């Protein structure tokens, strides 16, 4: 493990008032700060009770560790979120092994999402199974440049319809949109 980053979280969004006070995100060997930032932003966007960061599923038939996962009240996987690069072969396996779960892929830009969608079509992945989320690349790059060992984040709004993401990160205000594509 290369580093750990702490994020003190607060929320002014009444729908997400129950954010945890603090999360730690590990930067593993070979990962960049960009991957840590993707996991943080995905955590804020997808926040719901029982959302877990990099949890080991303890299931032999699923050899992967999700960036984010959420289980329902019957301990079944309900949400799987991949942040950044992932192969189409992995996504295909997830659709089979996690057949009841929502599968999301979060990328830093619309260009990256479009490239992934093209690769998914080329690999003939089953359609209407995945959701792809593209962040605003300028916002993403600026947040990456502000990440420190200890960080402070206040969430003001995060909505899917229309897509809107407003937050304060280490004293700077961000008001960005994101795009969602269904594949």
C-alpha positions in Angstrom: 0.0 0.0 0.0 1.5 3.3 -1.1 -0.6 5.8 1.0 -3.8 6.5 2.9 -5.9 9.6 2.4 -8.5 10.7 5.0 -11.6 12.6 4.0 -13.7 14.4 6.7 -17.2 14.5 5.2 -20.2 16.8 6.0 -23.4 17.2 4.0 -25.7 20.1 3.5 -27.8 18.0 1.1 -30.9 16.9 3.0 -31.1 13.7 1.1 -27.6 12.7 2.0 -27.4 14.0 5.5 -26.3 10.7 6.9 -22.8 10.6 5.2 -20.2 9.1 7.5 -18.0 11.7 9.3 -14.8 10.3 7.9 -13.6 7.8 5.3 -10.1 6.5 4.5 -9.2 5.6 1.0 -6.0 3.6 0.3 -3.8 4.2 -2.6 -2.5 0.8 -3.5 0.8 0.1 -5.3 0.5 1.1 -9.0 -2.5 3.4 -8.4 -2.4 7.1 -8.9 -4.1 9.9 -6.9 -6.6 10.0 -9.8 -7.9 6.5 -8.8 -8.3 7.7 -5.2 -10.1 10.8 -6.4 -12.4 8.6 -8.5 -13.3 6.5 -5.5 -14.0 9.5 -3.4 -16.3 11.2 -6.0 -18.1 7.9 -6.7 -18.6 7.5 -2.9 -20.2 10.9 -2.7 -22.3 10.4 -5.9 -23.5 6.9 -5.0 -23.8 7.3 -1.2 -26.5 5.2 0.4 -26.6 3.2 3.7 -24.4 0.1 3.7 -22.2 1.4 0.9 -18.7 0.0 1.4 -15.3 0.9 -0.1 -13.2 -1.9 -1.5 -14.9 -4.7 0.5 -13.8 -8.3 0.1 -16.9 -10.2 -1.0 -15.7 -13.5 0.4 -17.2 -15.3 -2.6 -15.1 -17.8 -4.5 -17.1 -17.3 -7.7 -16.3 -13.5 -7.8 -12.5 -13.1 -7.8 -12.7 -9.3 -7.9 -12.8 -6.5 -5.3 -15.2 -3.7 -6.1 -14.2 -0.1 -5.7 -17.6 0.4 -4.1 -20.3 -2.1 -3.2 -23.6 -2.2 -1.4 -25.5 -5.2 0.0 -29.2 -5.3 0.5 -30.8 -6.4 3.8 -30.6 -10.1 2.7 -26.8 -9.7 2.2 -27.1 -9.9 -1.5 -24.9 -7.6 -3.7 -27.1 -4.7 -4.8 -24.6 -2.3 -6.3 -21.1 -2.7 -7.8 -19.1 0.4 -8.8 -15.9 0.2 -10.8 -13.8 3.4 -10.9 -11.4 4.0 -13.7 -9.9 1.3 -16.0 -11.5 -2.1 -16.1 -11.5 -4.7 -18.9 -14.5 -5.7 -20.9 -13.9 -9.3 -19.9 -14.2 -8.2 -16.2 -17.4 -6.4 -16.9 -18.8 -9.4 -18.8 -18.0 -11.6 -15.8 -19.6 -9.2 -13.4 -22.9 -9.2 -15.4 -23.0 -13.0 -15.0 -21.8 -13.4 -11.5 -23.6 -10.3 -10.0 -26.8 -10.8 -12.0 -29.0 -8.9 -9.5 -26.7 -6.0 -8.8 -26.6 -2.6 -10.5 -23.2 -2.3 -12.3 -21.7 1.2 -12.7 -18.4 2.3 -14.2 -17.1 5.8 -13.3 -14.7 7.5 -15.6 -13.1 10.9 -15.5 -14.5 12.1 -18.8 -17.1 11.6 -21.5 -14.3 10.6 -23.9 -13.3 7.8 -21.7 -16.9 6.6 -21.2 -17.4 6.7 -25.0 -14.2 4.7 -25.6 -15.4 2.1 -23.0 -18.9 1.9 -24.6 -17.3 1.3 -28.0 -15.1 -1.5 -26.6 -18.1 -3.0 -24.9 -20.0 -3.1 -28.2 -17.0 -4.5 -29.9 -16.7 -7.3 -27.3 -20.5 -7.9 -27.7 -21.4 -7.4 -24.0 -25.0 -7.8 -23.2 -26.8 -4.5 -23.4 -29.0 -2.7 -20.9 -27.0 -4.1 -18.1 -24.4 -1.4 -17.3 -24.5 2.3 -16.4 -21.5 4.5 -17.3 -20.9 7.8 -15.5 -18.6 10.5 -17.0 -17.3 13.2 -14.7 -16.5 16.7 -15.8 -12.7 16.4 -16.7 -11.8 19.9 -15.7 -13.4 19.5 -12.3 -11.8 16.1 -11.9 -8.3 17.3 -12.7 -8.6 20.3 -10.4 -9.8 18.1 -7.5 -7.0 15.6 -8.1 -4.5 18.5 -7.8 -6.0 19.5 -4.4 -5.9 16.0 -2.7 -3.7 15.9 0.4 -3.2 13.3 3.1 -6.0 14.9 5.1 -9.0 16.5 3.3 -12.3 18.2 4.0 -15.4 17.7 1.8 -18.8 19.3 2.2 -21.5 17.9 -0.1 -24.2 20.4 -1.1 -26.0 18.6 -3.9 -25.8 15.5 -6.0 -28.7 14.7 -8.3 -29.1 12.5 -11.3 -32.1 14.3 -12.9 -30.7 16.6 -14.1 -27.1 15.6 -13.3 -25.7 18.1 -10.8 -22.8 17.8 -8.4 -22.0 20.6 -5.9 -19.4 20.3 -3.2 -16.6 22.1 -1.4 -13.2 20.4 -1.4 -10.5 21.7 0.9 -12.0 25.2 0.8 -12.7 25.4 -3.0 -16.2 25.3 -4.4 -17.1 22.9 -7.3 -20.3 23.0 -9.3 -20.2 20.4 -12.0 -22.4 18.2 -14.2 -21.8 14.6 -15.0 -23.2 12.4 -17.8 -24.8 9.0 -17.5 -24.9 6.5 -20.4 -26.8 3.3 -20.3 -25.2 0.3 -22.0 
